[in-house]
């Protein structure tokens, strides 16, 4: 494999990793809170208890 091509692949993978950490940090807590709210509502809709 061409070293230039390999470095582009590594750079792309590193960029994806950095972007995924940034999005998780920015939106992770909101996502978990929304998911918890939806799960509680679904549980309550079928008559479940905590």
PyMOL commands that set and color helices and strands:
alter all, ss='L'
color gray80, all
select helices_A, chain A and resi 3-45
alter helices_A, ss='H'
color red, helices_A
deselect
rebuild
show_as cartoon
